[in-house]
Amino acid sequence: MKRLLGLCLLSFVLAIAIASCNFNATNSGAGDIVVASKDFTEQDILGELLAQQIEDTTDLTVTRRPRLGGTFVCHSAILAGQIDAYIEYTGTAFTGILKQEKIDDSQVVYEKLKQAYAEQFNLEVMPSLGFENTFAMIIRGEDARRFNIQTLSEAAKYTPQWRGGFGYEFLEREDGFPGLAKTYNLRFARPPLIMDLGLIYRALIQKQVDMVAGNSTDGQISRLGLVVLEDDKQYFPPYEAAPIVRKESLEKYPQLRVAINQLAGQITADEMRELNNLVEGELQDIKTVVREFRKSQGLSSEK
């Protein structure tokens, strides 16, 4: 048993060492700025947007770290100085990182987050990109029309005959399913299925489940004719997309602030949904999609 425990410990230490070597190898000869993103399509797009904006409007070089991990991984990496910037969602940072109670006012959340991140972490929360990506409770369009459902309060009448399908994180987190079910008195025919987020829309279309929790900017919503139910009791906090940047990086490279601020208010939720659809639905190259979007917004130096 001792030998087995020793081998397990050795394997764990080796895994950490290899991961560290991989990170350092990836960043050997790194650019001036390291931009990371979380591990889903929208973040791939936003990370590339941030990187292209910096490269195109300054003389700085950028190393990309796509699919770095979830919120806590990215937060740990930026605190450790392994990355300089990434895009975060204000509600996620406020409730997940700061462990604060939900606040409905998006401006209040932003100001409190900005102050706390500066004081506690020496990080700057920069202005929102212009859109919010909140949790979205989604049903089939045919069900919405058949039962004349537009809100979560109206859907609660039918959930006793339905089955839900949610990701593990949504079922566990404080601002996820437990509080939502209590707020709207959502009761399902059977306990919700724990599902891989990549499978929830397929399961909904194939009628394996009747309600799923997705993201409000998912490209598949419009493509598949699905309906996002209105959060009429405002359960979910604001989730505005905003760049998080190390203050040390901003002080070292003053042009970085100017470049990132030019992205403020440049993306609507509909535009983000379309960008996600171009990448996920039409399988277009992310760099090209971002480049064309920047041109359309007058952000690119290319003609």
N, C-alpha and C positions, 0 to 999 in steps of 0.2 A: 504493500500500500504506500509506504514512504517513497519507494522508488517511482511509483506511478505518479504521486503528487509532485515529486521532483521533476519528472519529465514534463508534466503539465505546466509547471511554473517556468521551466526552461523554454517551452514552446511559446508561452505567453510573452516572455521577455524578448525572444527572437522575433516574434511577430511585431512587437512595438518597435524594435530596432530596425527591422526591414521597412516598416511604414515610414519611420523617420528618415531613413536613407533615401527612400523613394521620393519623399517630399523635398529633401535637400537636393537630390539629383535633378528633380524637375525644375527647381529654382536656381540651379547653378547657371551663372551667366544670365540671371533674371533681368527683366527690364527695370526701369525706375519705379514703376508702380505695379503692384500685384492685385488684380481684380478677381474676386471669387464669386461663385454663385451656388445656390442650393441645388438639390438634386431633382429638379423637374423642368419641363420644357420652358415654361414662362421665365424661370430664372436663367436658363441658358440664353434666352433672347435678351433679357435685361442686362446680364453680365456682358454680353457682346456689345450691346448699346453703349454701356458705360465705357468699355474699352475703346470702341471706335471713336466715341466722342472725345476722349482724352488724346488719342493718337492724332486725330484729324485737326484738332484746334490748338495743340501745344507741340512742343518739341520733345515731349516725354515718350518713352517706350513703355509698353504694357505687356506684362506676362499674365496670361489667362489661367485661372484655376477653376474650370467648370466642374459641376457635380461634386463639390467639396463635401457636402453633407447637409444635414438639417440646421435649424436655427442655432442650437447649442454648439455644434461643431464650428460653424462660421464665427459665432461670437467668441469662442475660445481662441480661434486662429487669429482674429483681428486683435484681441487683447495681447496675444503672444508676439505680435508684430510679424507674423508669418504672411499676412495679407494686409493690404492697405485699405481696401474698400469692398463693399458688397451691397446689394439691395435687400432691405428688410421691410417687413410690414409692421406698421406702428402698433396695432393691437397685439400682434404676436410678441413683440419686444416688451410692451407694457405689462402684459399679463404673464408672459412666459419667462422673460429675463428679470424684470423688476418685481415680479410677483405681486402686482397691484390689482386691486379690484377693478372690474370693468367700468369704464366711463363711456357714455354714449356720444359726447361732444368730441368730434374729431380734432378740432383746434386745441381743446384743452389737453387731449391725449398727446398731441404733437408737442405742445409747449412743455408739458411735464416730462415727456420722454427726452426732449432735447436738453433740458436742464439736468436731469438725472444722469444721462449718458456723459455729459461734459464733466460733471462733478465726480462721478463714481469711476468712470472708465477712461476719461480723457479722449472720448470719441465725439465726433460731431454728427448730429442728425441733420442732414441737409434737406432742402425743400422737397415736397412730394413731387413725384413725376406726373401727377395729375389724375391718377385713377386709384380705385380701391379694389382689392381682391379679397372679398370676404368669403366665408363659408356660404355655400348655397345649397338649400334643400331642393332637390330636383325630382320631378315626376315626368311620366310620359305625356306628350302633348294631347294624345287622345283621351287620357284620363282627366286632364285639366278641362278639356272641352265637355266631356260627357257629364262630369259632376259640377261644372262651372266653378272650378277651384282656382283662386288666384293667390290666396294667402295661407300661411301656416295655420292660422286659427280655423280656417275653413277646412283644411286638410285633416285636422285633428278628428273630425267627425267620421272619417273614413279609415283612419289608420288601424282600428281594431280588425279590419278585414285585409290589411296589407302586411307586407314584410319589408323591413328596412335592410339596407346593405351599406355598411360604413367601414372606413379604415380604422385600424387599431388606435391610432393617435386621436382621432375624433371621438372615439368611444371612451377614451381615458382622460383627455385633457379637461381642465376646469371650465373652459369656455366652449366645450363640445357638447356631446349628446346628453349627458346626465342633466345638466342645467336646462338644456333646450327642452327635453322631455317634461321636466317639471314645469317650466314656463308655459308650455302649450298643452300640457296634459296629453302628450303623445303616448298612446298605448298600441303596440303592434300585436298581431295574431300570435307571433312567436318571437323569441329574442332575436334582435338584429344579427344578421350575418356579419362576421368580421371578414373584410374583403381586401384584396390587393387593389390599390387605387387605379391601377391600369386596367382593371376588369369591371369596374362599377358600371360604366355606361353600357357595355355589352350585356351585362346581367340585367340591366334595366330594360333594354330593348328586347331581350329574349324573355322577358317577364318572369325571370327568376326572383326578382325583387321588384318592389313598387315605388320605393323612395330611396334615394341615395344622397350622400353628402359630397358635393364636389366643390369646385371653386367658381366664383361668379364670372371669371374671365376665361373659363375653359372653352376652347374652340369647338368642341364637340356638341355643345349645347344647341347652338343654332343649326349646325350641320345635321344633327339627328332629330330635329324638331321637338326638342325637350323644353320643359317649362321650369323656370326658377320661381319658387314660391316666395312671395313677399314676406319678409320678416316684420310683420305688422306690429309686433310688441318690442321691436328693436332689441332683441336678445344679444345679437352678436356685436362686439365692439367694432370701432372703425379699424380697417386694415389698409391704410394708405401706403403705397409703395414709396419708400424714401431711401436714398443712398446713405449708408453709414461709412464714415471715413475717419481714419486716424488723424487727430489734430497735429501730430508731429509731421505727417506727410503733407498736410495743408500748409504748415509753416515752412517746411523745406522747399515746397514747390507752390508758390502763390498762384501760378497760372492754373493749378489744378482746381481751385475753388471756382474760378471764372468758367472753366470748361464744364464742370458738373452743374453749376447753377443754370446754365443754358438749357438743361433738360427739364427744368421745373415747369410743371403744368403742360408738358408736351404730349402726353398720352391719355386718351379717354379710355373708359372701360370697353367701349365698343371696338376701339382701335386695337387694344390689347387682345381682345377676343379674336379679332381677325388675324393678328400676327401669330397667335397660337395656332389658329386653324391653318395658316399657310405652312407652318413647320410640321405640325402633327398630321393634318388632314391631307395636304397637298405635297408633303414631303419635300418642301423646298429647302435649300441650303440656308442655314441661320445667318451666316455672314452676309449673304446676298439680300435676304429679307430685311435685315437691319439696315444695310446700306441704302436700299431703296426707300425705306421708311424715313431715314434721316434726310434724304433728298426731298421727299414730299413735304417734310416739315421745315425745310429751309435751314437744316442744321449742318448740311454737308458742304464742304468746299468744292466738291466735284460738280461739274456742270452737266 
